[in-house]
Amino acid sequence: MTEPSAQERYAEVAAEIMSRAPESEIDPTLERVRTLLDLLGEPQRSFRVIHVTGTNGKTSTARMIDALVRARGLRVGRYTSPHLRTIRERIVVDGEPISEEAFVEAYEEIRPFVDMADSMSETRLSFFEILTVMSYAVFADAPVEVAVVEVGMGGRWDATNVVDADVAVLTPIAVDHTEYLPDTPEGIAEEKAGIIKPDSIAVVAQQSLPIAEVLMEQAAEIGATVTREGLEFGVASREVAVGGQQVALRGITASYEQVFLPLFGEYQASNAAVAVAAVEAFSAGSGDGPALDPEVVGEALTGTEAPGRLEVVRTSPTILADAAHNPAGMIATAAAVEEAFSFSRLVGVVAIMADKDAEGILEPLEPVLDEIVVTRNSSPRSLDPERLALVAEEIFGEERVHTAPRLDDAIDRAVGRAEDDGEFGGAGVLITGSVVTSGDAVHLLRGSAEERASSNERGSTP
């Protein structure tokens, strides 16, 4: 019998992991993860951690932190979620996703212990719990000196929250995932503040006053230090530039001038300021002093990528893929599009998860889109296009709303509608509404042979 190829073995392992409870199903306990990590010898204690939570901007901020720490000569592991194209994107060492072979090896090494942990609980470890433990094991084996870890959902009960981070980063907080989290910003802030640990440093992005108060109270109760955007650090200035923006950042103790950030929108400049402050705080805890080399900061941020976050995936016409999946995120996306692009005509392609606030996601798009094509993405949780069209028609009017059953058909239709006015070169298409939608679009428009082979990995993300 022929042995399976490395790619076939990887596909089998990925499918086996994804057959478990998806990350959209939350059982609020850390016991299963702790049990498995104990069986593995607590690999999460072999490296220092910068822990990132929030509602929007987590992945972009984590990628910037990773780049900044690596620029200081340290070996870094990064764990983020969800993924756009391949599950391996979630576990990154030295700036690169682990290989298919390394992914299979990591799973096979922990699998006997997974079986043991499963037998010790009434509920099997979930997809996200397995990947979290795998990432910690991979980082310990590498070994990395620092892990940048993004929370999956919430904070207090998130599977990642078995680490004692030196720095807790809290990006902007808003209402999302209310089927599992509280339905008020303050309640969600309490959950996310759960990653702040005693004697750590909390780096807090700009927040509304009620949320800021919750975070400050939580930090004070456990003896953590807080540094806040807009007070101790922030964006000093920013200007739109070709391919991104030119920013000046005010760090905790130093300033970083004339930094080119190849990302669009005020929110990405804010993410950069938070990332710099987080690395300054981390470096201060290492005894290196908080100030960073301005040249190092500039090089690291100039090389930053944020796949699927207002990413230009094709030109003529310009097609943007964006992962905004809640009202606050879509407000930021709409503002960034208006600021950074001058479209003569812009058509949206939107697919949203059924458990999301469709009306709240669509409303910020109305002023910036000439027309909208509603569709579905590859997730079984995607809202039916006919139902989404009814919501869209209330906001855009029937004449501006079109429906397509498949994303590829929706993109083709949107391109045609965008160029309908004959002003070739000024037309654009914005594909958005979900991380899965953005990932599917990138896959369709840029897909490599490897991505096509791993297409069954998408569809479980928020």
C-alpha positions, 0 to 999 in steps of 0.5 A: 500500500502506498504511503500518503504524501506529506501533503495528503498526511497534512490534509488528513491531520487538518481534517481530524483537528477540524472535526472537533467542536469549532471555535465558534462553540465556547465552553467557558473553562480552562481545565481541559487546556490546563490538563493537556499542558500539564501532561506535556510538561507545561511548554507555555512556561518556557517563553515570555508572552505578549498577550493581545485581546480586543474586539478589532485590530488584534491580528494586525497589532499582533503582526506588528508586535511580532515584527518589532520584537524580531527586529530587536534580534529575538526569536518570536512565535506568533499565534493568531486566529482566525486564518484566511487561507490555511490553518498553518497561518495561525502558528508562526515562527520567525515570521513564517507559518510552520510547514506542513511537515512541522504541523503534522509532526507537532500534532502527532507528538501531542496526540497521545496526550490529547487522547488522555486529556479527552478521557479525563473530561466529559467534553473533548478538547475543541479545535481551538484548544488543540491548536492553542496547545499545539502552538505552545508546544511548537514554540517551546520546541523551536525554541522561541524567546517570546510568544505573541499570542492573540486571544480567540474570543473574550479573554478570561475563559479563552483557551490562550489564557493559561499564560502569565503574560509580561504585557497584556495588550487591549485593542479597541473593545466593542460589542461582538460575539454576544451569544457567548460574551456579555451584550454590553461594552462594559461587560465585554471589557470585564471579560477581556480584562481577564488576560491582565495578570498581577505585576504585568503591564497593560497597554490599552488602545483608545477606548470609550470612557466606560470601557477604560474605567473597567480596564483601569479598575481591573488592573488596579485590583490585581496590581498591574501597571497601565499605559494608555493610548492618548495619554502615555503614548499615541499617534502624533501625526499621520498623512495619507501616502501612496500605498499606505500612510506616513505616521509619527508615533509618540511612544512611552518615552521616545518618539518615532518620526517619519514611519511609513506604514503600508496599511490604510486607515486611522485605525492601523496607525493606532494599531502601530502606536499600540504595538510600539508601546507594547514592545517598549513595555516588554523591553522595559521589563527585560531591563533593556529600557523602553526606548526602541531604535527609531530606525529599527521601528521604521524598518519593522513597520514598513515591512508589516503586512495585514493580509485580508485587512483592506488588502488590494488583491487585484487591480483594473479594477481595484479589488479590496478584501477586508475582514471587518465583521462587526459594526465597529470594524465596518465603521473603521473600514468605511472611513479608511476607504473614503480616506485612502481611495478615490473611486469614481464608482465602488461596488460592495460584495458582502457575505456575513455570518448568520449570528452577526448584526447584519444591519449594523455591519451594512449601515456604515457601507451605505454612504461609500458604496454605489451598489452592493452584491450580497452573497454567501461565503464558504462557512456553513454559518454564512447568512442566506443571501436572500435574507441578507438582501432583505436587510440590505434593501432596507438600507440601500434601497432595492435598486442598489442591491443585487444577489448572487448565490456564490462568491465568485459569481458575486465578484464577477457581477460586482466588477461588471457593475463597478465598470458600468459607468464607463470610467475605466480605471476609477472603479473599485470593488470592496469584498467584506463582511467576515474574515471568511469572506475576505479569506475566500476572496483572497483564495479566489483571486490569488489562490496558489496550488497549495491554497487550493489543496488546503481549501477545506481548511476554511470556514470555521472562523468568526 
